[in-house]
Amino acid sequence: MSKVIAGFFSFAFGVGVGLAVGVLVAPKPGSETRADIKDKLDDMCETGKEKVSDIIEKSKTSTSSMVEKGKDAVDKIKTKVKEV
């Protein structure tokens, strides 16, 4: 999971640097450039929130699955102990 998060942050950093360079080099007035930067940052924040939500949902799903497997294993062990 930490590789996923590290990859996400690396990707986000790369996108941010690319956007910043592209916007700063573009021949626009300062007010337009600032508006573009704000819009792009808003988009990046929204994308980040979606990614985090996806990671949380996947974590919940896998945690629930592990808990169920653990309960099944405990039930099997209890059954075996009762047989002895």
C-alpha positions in Angstrom: 0.0 0.0 0.0 2.8 2.4 0.7 4.1 1.9 -2.8 0.7 3.0 -4.1 0.8 6.1 -2.0 4.4 6.9 -2.9 3.6 6.4 -6.6 0.6 8.7 -6.3 2.6 11.5 -4.6 5.4 11.1 -7.2 2.9 11.3 -10.0 1.1 14.3 -8.4 4.5 16.1 -7.9 5.4 15.5 -11.5 2.1 16.8 -12.7 2.4 19.8 -10.5 5.9 20.7 -11.8 4.8 20.2 -15.4 1.7 22.4 -14.9 3.7 25.1 -13.1 6.3 25.3 -15.8 3.8 25.2 -18.6 1.6 27.9 -17.1 4.5 30.2 -16.2 6.0 30.0 -19.7 2.7 30.7 -21.4 2.3 34.2 -22.7 -0.7 35.4 -20.7 -1.4 38.3 -18.4 -0.8 37.6 -14.7 -4.5 37.5 -13.7 -5.2 34.8 -16.3 -2.1 32.9 -15.3 -3.2 33.0 -11.6 -6.7 31.9 -12.6 -5.3 29.0 -14.6 -3.0 28.0 -11.7 -6.0 28.1 -9.3 -8.2 26.0 -11.7 -5.5 23.4 -12.2 -4.8 23.2 -8.4 -8.5 22.7 -7.8 -8.6 19.9 -10.4 -5.5 18.3 -8.8 -7.1 18.5 -5.3 -10.3 16.9 -6.7 -8.3 14.1 -8.3 -6.3 13.6 -5.1 -9.5 13.3 -3.1 -10.9 10.8 -5.5 -7.7 8.7 -5.3 -7.7 8.8 -1.5 -11.4 7.8 -1.5 -10.6 4.9 -3.8 -7.7 3.8 -1.5 -9.9 4.0 1.6 -12.6 2.0 -0.1 -10.1 -0.7 -1.2 -8.7 -0.8 2.3 -12.1 -1.3 3.8 -12.9 -4.1 1.4 -9.7 -5.9 2.0 -9.9 -5.4 5.7 -13.4 -6.9 5.8 -12.3 -9.8 3.7 -9.4 -10.5 6.1 -11.7 -10.3 9.1 -14.1 -12.8 7.6 -11.2 -15.2 6.8 -9.9 -14.8 10.3 -13.4 -15.6 11.7 -13.6 -18.6 9.5 -10.2 -19.8 10.7 -11.2 -19.4 14.3 -14.5 -21.3 13.8 -12.5 -24.2 12.2 -10.1 -24.3 15.0 -13.0 -24.2 17.6 -14.6 -27.1 15.7 -11.4 -29.2 15.7 -10.8 -28.5 19.5 -14.3 -29.6 20.3 -13.7 -32.8 18.4 -10.7 -33.7 20.5 
